Amino acid sequence: MITQQLIEQAYSYESYLQLVENVFAEGKTTGPNQSEELTHYTGLNIRRMNRLNKTTQIEDALKKVIQNIDRDQLWLVISEGWCGDAAQSLPVIHKMAELNDHIQLKIILRDENLEVMDAYLTNGSRSIPKLIILDAENLEEIAVWGSRPLAAQQLAADLKRQGMAYEEVNAAIQLWYAKDKTKSIQAEFVSLLTAELINS
């Protein structure tokens, strides 16, 4: 399912950003589903990613854990340009990967790779982004994260239970990200990568 061929065809972070910007310039987004709404979200996401690329600082505790990784890893993210959660998480994951030459970040599009996506569902849903950390040599799975920080996931579940409309839930989640300032994702990765180091 996750093969060397898939990885070779996957996007780097820079080429993914370029793809999203290129399709948006044509009034579109990535994937087969096209609508004014999804294109609008894509434009917002480009601005979010560009802002986070400039402002994200990896905290010392996480930096230390990442720098202790001493085997080659492939960090494979499933994403799409219209996804607000991906726009909030991908720049942070990219900043993490940059801290260690043992880490290679690659990105694949969800709707072009449904077989991979369906192996990594969240509560039965094709939620993205999804990060799969693999041993670079044998593609053995090391860890999985996503589709959003646990506090944001809980907030979304609570708001949906209250019957809030999708657009309102989406707006509330984006407000949560703005207030959180990447603290939750960074804390979760300290735990995730510490556990991986202990078990390796």
C-alpha positions in Angstrom: 0.0 0.0 0.0 2.7 2.5 1.0 5.4 1.7 -1.5 8.7 3.2 -2.6 7.0 4.2 -5.9 4.3 6.1 -4.0 7.0 7.9 -1.9 9.0 8.8 -5.0 5.9 10.4 -6.6 4.9 12.2 -3.4 5.3 16.0 -2.9 7.9 17.7 -0.9 6.5 20.4 1.4 7.6 23.1 -1.1 6.2 21.4 -4.1 2.9 20.8 -2.2 2.6 24.5 -1.5 3.3 25.3 -5.1 0.6 22.9 -6.2 -2.0 24.4 -3.9 -1.1 27.9 -5.1 -1.2 26.9 -8.8 -4.6 25.3 -8.6 -6.0 28.2 -6.6 -4.7 30.6 -9.2 -6.9 28.7 -11.7 -9.9 29.2 -9.3 -9.7 25.6 -8.2 -8.5 23.4 -5.3 -6.9 19.9 -5.1 -8.9 16.8 -5.5 -12.0 15.9 -7.6 -14.5 17.9 -5.6 -14.7 21.4 -6.8 -16.8 24.3 -5.5 -16.6 28.0 -4.7 -16.6 27.1 -1.0 -13.6 24.7 -1.3 -11.8 27.2 -3.4 -12.4 29.9 -0.8 -11.1 27.7 1.9 -8.0 27.0 -0.2 -7.2 30.7 -0.4 -7.6 31.0 3.3 -5.3 28.0 3.8 -2.6 29.4 1.6 -2.5 32.6 3.8 -2.6 30.4 7.0 0.4 28.3 5.8 2.4 31.3 4.7 1.8 32.9 8.1 2.7 29.8 10.0 5.8 29.3 7.8 7.0 32.7 9.1 5.9 32.6 12.7 6.2 29.0 13.9 8.9 28.4 16.5 9.6 24.9 17.6 9.8 24.8 21.4 13.0 23.6 23.1 11.5 20.4 24.6 10.3 19.2 21.2 13.5 20.3 19.4 15.5 18.2 21.8 13.4 15.1 21.2 13.5 15.5 17.4 17.3 16.0 17.4 17.7 12.7 19.3 16.2 10.7 16.4 19.1 8.8 15.0 17.5 6.5 12.3 16.2 7.5 8.9 12.5 8.2 9.0 9.9 9.1 6.4 7.1 11.3 7.6 4.2 10.8 5.1 1.3 13.2 5.4 -2.1 12.7 3.7 -3.5 16.2 2.9 -5.6 18.3 0.5 -5.4 22.0 -0.3 -8.9 22.8 1.0 -8.4 21.3 4.4 -8.2 23.9 7.2 -6.7 21.4 9.7 -3.9 20.5 7.3 -3.1 24.2 6.7 -2.7 24.6 10.5 -0.6 21.4 11.1 1.6 21.0 8.0 3.8 24.0 8.5 4.5 22.9 12.1 5.3 19.3 10.9 7.6 20.8 8.2 9.4 22.9 10.8 9.9 19.8 12.9 11.2 17.7 10.0 13.7 20.4 9.1 15.4 20.0 12.5 16.9 16.5 11.7 18.5 15.2 8.5 17.2 11.8 9.4 13.6 13.0 8.7 12.2 13.2 5.2 8.8 14.8 4.9 6.6 13.8 2.0 2.9 14.7 1.2 0.3 12.8 -0.8 -3.2 13.9 -1.8 -6.0 12.0 0.0 -8.4 11.6 -3.0 -5.6 10.3 -5.2 -4.7 7.7 -2.6 -7.9 6.4 -1.0 -6.4 3.0 -0.4 -3.8 4.5 1.9 -6.4 6.9 3.4 -8.8 4.1 4.2 -6.1 2.3 6.2 -5.8 5.4 8.5 -9.4 6.5 9.2 -10.3 8.6 12.2 -13.5 7.2 13.8 -14.4 5.7 10.4 -13.9 9.1 8.6 -11.4 10.1 5.9 -10.2 12.9 8.2 -7.0 14.8 7.2 -4.2 15.6 7.8 -2.9 12.2 8.8 0.8 11.7 9.5 2.3 8.2 9.2 5.9 8.0 10.5 7.8 5.1 8.8 11.2 3.6 8.9 12.8 4.9 5.8 14.5 1.6 5.0 11.8 -0.9 5.3 8.7 1.4 5.4 7.6 -0.2 8.7 5.1 1.9 10.6 6.6 3.7 13.7 3.8 6.0 14.7 0.6 7.8 13.5 -0.8 11.2 14.3 -3.9 13.1 13.2 -6.1 14.4 12.1 -5.9 17.3 14.5 -4.7 17.9 18.1 -6.8 16.1 20.7 -8.3 19.3 22.2 -9.5 20.5 18.8 -10.9 17.0 18.1 -12.8 17.1 21.3 -14.1 20.6 20.7 -15.3 19.6 17.2 -17.1 16.5 18.6 -18.8 18.6 21.3 -20.0 21.2 18.9 -21.3 18.6 16.4 -23.2 16.9 19.3 -24.8 20.3 20.0 -26.1 20.4 16.5 -23.8 23.2 15.3 -23.6 23.6 11.5 -20.4 22.5 9.7 -19.4 26.1 8.8 -19.8 27.2 12.5 -17.8 24.2 13.7 -15.1 25.0 11.2 -14.9 28.6 12.3 -14.7 27.6 16.0 -11.9 25.2 15.2 -9.9 27.8 13.3 -10.4 30.2 16.3 -9.1 27.5 18.6 -5.9 27.1 16.4 -5.4 30.9 16.5 -5.5 30.9 20.3 -3.5 27.7 20.7 -0.5 29.0 18.7 0.7 25.5 17.9 1.3 24.6 21.6 -1.0 21.5 21.5 0.5 19.9 18.4 4.0 20.5 19.7 3.1 19.0 23.1 1.6 15.9 21.4 4.7 15.4 19.3 6.9 15.5 22.4 4.9 12.5 23.7 4.6 10.7 20.4 8.3 11.0 19.5 9.5 10.3 23.1 7.5 7.0 23.1 8.9 6.2 19.7 12.5 6.8 20.9 11.9 4.6 24.0 10.6 1.8 21.8 13.2 1.9 19.1 
